[in-house]
């Protein structure tokens, strides 16, 4: 057996292993981000008066009144993560959450880009990167999108 043949066989086995792990990674990314955003939504509705106060005085959401921004933020945090976790309309949902995340960074930039906000900024960067992976790569085989594509054909 030649060295090149041995290398090719090893690479093939490695590809088989990564093909098995890829759906788990796709789901793990979706789960991680969905969990973070859903918890944020729960904290918003847990103390609505605090949420309204934060949107009034702390967050500078562009183009929306503080009340509208609070309602939109809570709804987005509670609804879209469920779709993302299930992998249903995952690419548009990932893009919407990516934009939502970017708006959050912009709106709370006074803290996130300040002396004490570095860890929070890193979390937003991580979530944004994970959302971009889902948007570009797709939700993977462990998703409703894959099930629908398999059942009804993929364009």
Residue pairs with C-beta under 8 A, 6 or more apart in sequence:
22 140
22 141
23 140
23 141
23 142
24 142
25 140
26 134
26 137
26 138
26 139
26 140
26 141
26 142
26 143
27 87
27 140
27 142
27 143
29 130
29 133
29 134
30 84
30 85
30 87
30 90
30 134
30 139
30 143
31 85
32 130
33 81
33 84
33 97
33 127
33 130
33 131
33 134
34 81
34 82
34 84
34 85
35 81
36 123
36 127
37 76
37 77
37 80
37 81
37 84
37 97
37 127
38 77
38 78
38 81
38 82
40 77
41 73
41 74
41 75
41 76
41 77
41 78
41 81
42 77
42 78
44 51
44 70
44 73
44 74
44 77
45 51
45 74
45 78
48 70
51 70
51 73
51 74
52 66
52 67
52 70
54 70
55 61
55 66
55 67
55 69
55 70
55 73
56 66
58 108
58 111
59 66
59 69
59 104
59 107
59 108
60 106
60 107
60 108
60 109
60 110
61 69
61 73
61 103
61 107
62 103
62 106
62 107
64 72
69 107
73 100
73 104
76 96
76 97
76 100
80 93
80 96
80 97
80 100
81 97
83 89
83 90
83 93
84 90
84 93
84 94
84 97
84 134
86 143
86 144
87 139
87 140
87 142
87 143
87 144
87 145
87 146
88 143
88 144
88 145
89 145
90 134
90 138
90 139
90 143
90 145
91 134
91 135
91 138
91 139
91 145
94 131
94 132
94 134
94 135
95 131
95 135
97 127
97 131
98 128
98 131
98 132
98 135
101 124
101 127
101 128
101 131
102 128
104 124
105 112
105 121
105 124
108 117
108 120
111 117
111 120
112 120
112 121
112 124
113 121
138 145
139 145
139 146
140 146
